[in-house]
Amino acid sequence: MNYARSDVAAHDFWNHEHLRAVMDQLGIARAALVGVSMGGGTAIDFTLRYPERVTALVVVAPGLGGYPYSDDTALTEARAAIGRADEAGDRDLVVELTVRLWVDGPDRSPEQVNPDVRRGMTEMLNLSWEKGDPGSEEKDLDPSAMSRLVEIKTPTLVIYGSGDVRALVGASQYVAEHVAGAEVTVMEGLAHVPNMESPREFNRLVLDFLAKHTRRLRRLGRR
């Protein structure tokens, strides 16, 4: 799947290799990575593949390679409903069901969510629909990221909303439990996009974490 104005991929791909290419093109040797959802999974994969290039890692309800998301019956059913709407060509229903799944979450009605956040996600999904899907897929690491989390030694912060889809809460907790020294913050009452719902609080959490570890790295002489 592509998002907003990004071009679709013509062939199967690794998102973490796209990230490497962007960093190489910009001349960025090392960076702190912040990723939400699929972006969180990409950041984890990149850290496993290129640990020397990551100074800190922040993942938000990450899409963790190898994690058994299919065990979440509600998520599986919601995705099936979206798939049926897609096959029927019902763009409006696809978008609304997707917003309900990821923005509203399982515990809230649309009326309980900031309409500007729902509107922003709706716009992004409509742009995605217009791009189409050429059938390419993201490839997973082998062995999976889930099985290799103990390899991550980078300072890590895990953030997730308490009202997110159950499988994403589980994946977030799994990362926090299996990355040594990982810190975890739960944003109460929010779902899968806490960065959109509460940007000031989200930015404060991320910037405080990065500032703390930047000072630590400087003390160690790793500039």
Secondary structure, 3 states (H helix, E strand, C coil): CCCCCCCCCCCCECHHHHHHHHHHHHCCCCEEEEEECHHHHHHHHHHHHCHHHEEEEEEECCCCCCCCHHHCHHHHHHHHHHHHHHHCCCHHHHHHHHHHHHHHCCCCCHHHCCHHHHHHHHHHHHHHHHHCCCCCCECCCCCCCHHHHHHCCCCEEEEEECCCCHHHHHHHHHHHHHCCCCEEEEECCCCCCHHHHCHHHHHHHHHHHHHHHHHHHHHCCCC
